Amino acid sequence: MKKSRSNRRKFIRNSALALFGAHAIGKTGYGMSVKSKREDELPKIKRYKRLGRTGFQISDMSAGAAVNETVLRAMLNAGVNYIDAGEVYENGNTERRIGEVIKDFDRKKLFIASKLLEENSYFKSKEDVIDRTRKVLERLQTDYVDCMKIHSVESAKFLADNAFHEAMDVLKAEGRVRYTGISCHGSAWLLMPEDSLEKVIMTAIEDGRFDMFLMTYNFAVATVGDTLLAACEEKDIGTVIMKSNPVMLYQQLDSMVKGMEEQGRDPGDGYRGWRDRYKEQREVAKEYFTKYDKTTDDELIEAGLKFVISNPRAHSVVLPLKNLEEVEKYLAFSGTNLEPAQANLLDNYLKYYGKIGKFSDISF
């Protein structure tokens, strides 16, 4: 029975990574908005930060799993130079899409990271990891990947996987992989992980073999997050931030569930329940909207993003943008800082956002 539950958990997790990584948001997510604006009129990246020991100057806003070539191309032309991918995203099609786009750009000026998902809590063998990495390179149409990460680490014990590290040693020697890292959602995920984000990240730092992390960080979990970012800075580890705003994440989850329903697919209790966790938390926070009736989601999203990009220890924020309208909207925040009034907005919002104890760990 225990094995059956474990297998079901892995199936749900792997499916969620594939779907949410591809931002399964339905037909509306692929629209090409802002047609009246030429691409060269869209906002440009205004700030770059050193990505830890890699030495790469990374744009403060980055490209998540690209939903279409037009959006990715617009982001790269705007100065975005970090692209995050994963072998499970759309069954490899996200990497293929990236490969088609980057052919038109100077590869040396881009930092491309992908991720390999362990199976049954471990990688099969060094040879299997090498083979899967070569297939990633084929799909990306590139000779090397700047960083290969272990995907969605849920337990600190996965970090010492010999098959992964031995394979990376071989691939680094060949010039096929430059750096290694991990991604970790913490409890801001469909399923509660075995270990906390804090334990996973601190263990990875102590391991010493990882050069960068893709990790959850936002204004709702600043206390623990700031501690982790400071520890990363001390060891000169690069940090790329996902789930940077619980308000934005709820919108993405809601859009994903509605999109699946529109396509006649059942999101199931897993995806719908994941969305509903954030929805219920959001309902609690409505007290804030009642008291501060001029506050909107857009204001909270802007303040939340600026909270992260203003932090010099958070090197870049991955944005899963789905159309040119969002490119125009969010890239305009590049290079900006959190204003005192916005900091106060977030502080006041948190008084209501985390009011009920059972919500205390949802965003982390």
C-alpha positions in Angstrom: 0.0 0.0 0.0 2.8 2.4 0.9 4.5 1.6 -2.5 1.2 2.3 -4.3 0.9 5.7 -2.6 4.5 6.5 -3.4 4.0 5.7 -7.1 0.9 7.8 -7.3 2.7 10.7 -5.7 5.5 10.4 -8.3 3.0 10.2 -11.1 1.1 13.4 -9.9 4.4 15.2 -9.3 5.8 14.4 -12.7 2.6 15.3 -14.4 2.4 18.6 -12.6 6.0 19.5 -13.6 5.2 18.7 -17.2 2.0 20.6 -17.2 2.8 23.6 -15.0 6.3 23.9 -16.5 4.6 24.3 -19.9 2.0 26.7 -18.2 -1.0 24.7 -19.4 -3.3 27.6 -19.5 -5.6 26.9 -22.3 -6.2 28.6 -25.7 -6.0 32.2 -24.4 -2.5 31.9 -23.2 -1.1 31.7 -26.7 -2.5 35.0 -28.0 -0.2 37.6 -29.6 -1.3 40.8 -28.0 0.1 44.3 -28.3 0.1 44.1 -32.1 0.1 47.9 -32.3 3.5 48.0 -30.8 6.6 47.1 -32.7 8.9 44.7 -30.9 11.7 47.3 -30.7 9.3 49.5 -28.7 8.8 47.0 -25.9 10.6 47.7 -22.6 14.2 46.7 -22.3 16.1 45.0 -19.5 17.8 47.7 -17.4 19.7 45.8 -14.8 22.1 42.9 -14.8 23.5 41.1 -11.8 26.5 38.7 -11.3 25.1 35.1 -11.1 27.4 33.9 -8.3 30.5 32.0 -9.1 29.5 31.5 -12.7 30.5 35.2 -13.3 27.6 35.6 -15.8 25.9 38.9 -15.8 22.3 37.8 -15.7 19.2 39.9 -16.6 17.1 40.7 -13.5 14.1 39.2 -15.3 14.4 35.9 -17.1 12.5 33.6 -19.4 10.6 30.6 -17.9 9.5 27.7 -20.0 8.7 29.4 -23.3 5.1 29.0 -24.4 5.8 30.2 -28.0 8.7 31.4 -30.1 7.3 35.0 -30.5 7.3 35.7 -26.8 10.8 34.2 -26.2 12.2 36.0 -29.2 10.8 39.3 -27.9 12.2 38.7 -24.4 15.7 38.0 -25.8 15.6 41.0 -28.0 14.6 43.0 -25.0 17.9 41.9 -23.2 16.7 38.9 -21.3 19.7 36.4 -21.4 18.7 33.6 -19.1 16.3 30.8 -20.3 15.1 28.1 -17.9 14.0 24.8 -19.4 13.4 21.1 -18.3 13.3 17.8 -20.1 9.7 17.1 -18.9 8.2 20.4 -20.1 5.8 19.5 -22.9 7.6 16.2 -23.4 10.7 18.0 -24.6 8.9 20.4 -26.9 9.8 23.4 -24.8 13.5 22.7 -25.3 12.8 22.2 -29.1 11.1 25.6 -29.2 14.0 27.3 -27.4 16.4 25.6 -29.8 14.6 27.1 -32.8 14.8 30.6 -31.3 18.4 30.7 -30.0 19.7 29.9 -33.5 19.2 33.6 -34.3 21.1 34.8 -31.3 24.7 34.9 -30.1 24.9 31.7 -28.0 27.8 32.9 -25.9 25.6 35.8 -24.6 22.9 33.5 -23.3 22.7 31.4 -20.2 20.6 28.3 -20.8 19.7 26.0 -18.0 17.7 22.7 -18.1 16.7 20.1 -15.6 16.7 16.3 -15.3 14.0 14.7 -13.2 15.1 11.8 -10.9 12.9 8.7 -11.1 12.0 6.5 -8.1 14.0 8.9 -5.9 17.3 8.3 -7.8 18.8 8.5 -11.2 19.2 5.1 -12.9 22.9 5.3 -13.7 25.7 7.6 -14.8 25.2 6.5 -18.4 21.5 7.2 -18.3 22.1 10.8 -17.0 24.7 11.3 -19.8 22.3 10.0 -22.4 19.4 12.2 -21.2 21.7 15.2 -21.2 22.8 14.6 -24.8 19.1 14.4 -25.8 18.5 17.8 -24.1 21.4 19.3 -26.1 19.9 17.8 -29.3 16.5 19.4 -28.6 18.1 22.7 -27.7 20.3 22.5 -30.8 23.3 23.6 -28.8 26.7 22.1 -28.0 26.5 22.8 -24.3 24.1 23.7 -21.6 25.3 26.4 -19.1 23.7 24.7 -16.1 22.1 21.3 -15.7 19.9 21.0 -12.5 18.3 18.2 -10.6 14.6 19.0 -11.1 12.3 19.7 -8.2 14.3 18.3 -5.3 11.9 17.3 -2.5 14.3 15.6 -0.2 17.9 16.5 0.8 19.0 12.9 0.3 18.6 13.3 -3.5 21.4 15.9 -3.6 24.2 13.3 -3.2 23.1 11.1 -6.1 26.3 9.6 -7.4 24.9 8.9 -10.8 24.1 12.6 -11.4 27.4 13.9 -10.1 29.5 11.3 -11.9 27.7 12.1 -15.2 28.2 15.8 -14.7 31.9 15.3 -14.2 32.1 13.5 -17.5 30.0 16.1 -19.3 31.9 19.0 -17.8 35.2 17.4 -19.0 33.6 17.2 -22.5 32.5 20.8 -22.4 28.8 19.8 -22.6 27.8 21.1 -19.2 29.4 24.1 -17.5 27.7 24.3 -14.1 25.3 22.2 -12.0 22.4 23.2 -9.8 19.0 22.3 -8.4 15.4 23.5 -8.4 13.3 23.4 -5.3 9.7 24.6 -4.8 9.4 23.9 -1.1 5.8 23.7 0.0 4.7 26.1 -2.7 3.9 23.0 -4.8 1.2 20.6 -5.6 2.4 18.1 -3.0 4.1 18.7 0.3 7.7 17.7 0.0 9.6 15.4 2.3 12.0 18.1 3.4 11.5 21.9 3.7 13.1 24.3 1.2 15.3 25.5 4.0 16.7 22.0 4.6 17.2 21.2 0.9 18.9 24.5 0.1 21.2 24.5 3.2 22.2 20.9 2.5 22.9 21.8 -1.2 25.1 24.7 0.0 27.0 22.4 2.4 27.5 19.8 -0.4 29.5 22.4 -2.3 29.1 20.9 -5.8 26.1 23.1 -6.9 26.7 26.5 -8.6 23.2 27.9 -8.7 19.7 27.3 -7.4 16.2 27.9 -8.9 14.2 28.5 -5.7 11.0 29.9 -4.3 11.3 33.3 -2.7 8.6 36.0 -2.2 7.5 38.7 0.2 5.3 36.2 2.1 8.3 34.2 3.2 11.0 36.8 3.4 12.4 35.8 6.8 13.5 32.3 5.8 14.2 33.3 2.2 16.5 36.1 3.2 18.5 33.7 5.4 18.9 31.3 2.5 19.9 34.0 0.1 22.5 35.3 2.5 23.9 31.8 2.8 24.1 31.5 -1.0 25.9 34.8 -1.2 28.5 33.7 1.3 29.3 30.6 -0.8 29.0 32.7 -4.1 26.1 30.6 -5.4 23.8 32.0 -8.1 20.1 32.4 -7.3 17.2 32.5 -9.8 13.8 33.0 -8.2 10.5 31.3 -9.1 7.1 31.7 -7.5 8.2 35.2 -6.7 4.7 36.4 -6.0 1.8 34.5 -4.3 -0.7 36.8 -6.0 0.7 36.1 -9.4 1.0 32.4 -8.7 -2.7 32.2 -7.8 -3.6 33.8 -11.2 -1.4 31.3 -13.0 -2.9 28.3 -11.2 -6.4 29.5 -11.7 -5.7 30.1 -15.4 -4.2 26.6 -15.7 -7.2 24.9 -14.1 -9.7 26.8 -16.2 -7.7 26.2 -19.4 -7.7 22.4 -18.7 -11.5 22.5 -18.1 -12.1 24.5 -21.3 -10.2 21.8 -23.2 -12.4 19.1 -21.7 -9.6 17.8 -19.4 -10.3 17.1 -15.7 -7.7 19.0 -13.6 -8.4 16.4 -10.9 -8.3 17.0 -7.1 -4.5 17.5 -7.3 -4.4 20.5 -9.6 -7.8 21.9 -8.5 -6.8 21.5 -4.8 -3.5 23.2 -5.4 -5.3 26.2 -6.9 -7.9 26.1 -4.1 -5.2 26.3 -1.4 -4.2 29.6 -2.7 -7.7 30.7 -3.4 -8.7 30.0 0.3 -5.6 31.9 1.4 -6.6 34.7 -0.9 -10.1 34.8 0.6 -8.7 35.4 4.0 -6.7 38.3 2.7 -9.8 40.0 1.4 -10.1 41.7 4.7 -7.2 43.8 3.4 -9.0 44.7 0.3 -12.0 45.8 2.4 -9.9 48.0 4.5 -7.7 49.3 1.6 -10.3 49.4 -1.1 -8.0 51.1 -3.6 -5.6 48.1 -3.7 -5.7 45.9 -6.8 -4.0 42.7 -7.8 -1.9 44.6 -10.3 -0.6 46.8 -7.5 0.3 43.8 -5.3 1.9 42.0 -8.2 4.1 45.0 -9.1 5.1 45.5 -5.4 5.8 41.8 -5.0 8.0 41.6 -8.1 9.9 44.8 -7.1 10.4 43.3 -3.6 12.4 40.4 -5.3 14.2 42.3 -8.0 15.3 45.0 -5.6 17.2 42.4 -3.5 20.8 42.2 -4.8 21.1 38.6 -3.5 18.2 37.5 -5.7 20.0 37.6 -9.1 17.0 37.1 -11.4 13.3 36.3 -11.5 11.9 33.7 -13.9 8.8 35.0 -15.5 6.5 32.5 -17.3 5.1 35.2 -19.8 2.6 33.9 -22.2 2.0 36.9 -24.6 3.5 40.1 -25.8 1.1 42.1 -23.5 2.7 40.5 -20.5 6.2 41.1 -21.9 5.3 44.8 -22.1 3.8 44.8 -18.7 6.4 43.0 -16.6 9.7 43.9 -18.4 8.9 47.5 -17.6 9.7 46.7 -14.0 13.3 45.8 -14.8 15.8 47.9 -13.0 13.2 49.4 -10.6 13.2 49.3 -6.8 10.6 48.7 -4.2 9.2 52.1 -3.1 8.5 52.8 0.6 4.7 53.0 -0.1 4.9 49.6 -1.8 6.8 48.1 1.1 4.1 49.3 3.4 1.5 47.9 1.1 3.1 44.4 1.3 3.5 44.6 5.1 -0.1 45.5 5.6 -1.3 42.8 3.2 0.7 40.2 5.1 -1.1 40.9 8.3 -4.2 39.5 6.6 -2.6 37.1 4.2 -1.0 34.9 6.8 -3.7 35.4 9.4 -4.8 31.8 9.7 -2.2 29.4 11.0 -2.9 26.6 8.5 -1.8 28.9 5.7 1.5 29.7 7.2 3.6 27.5 5.0 1.7 27.5 1.7 3.9 30.0 -0.1 7.1 28.3 0.9 
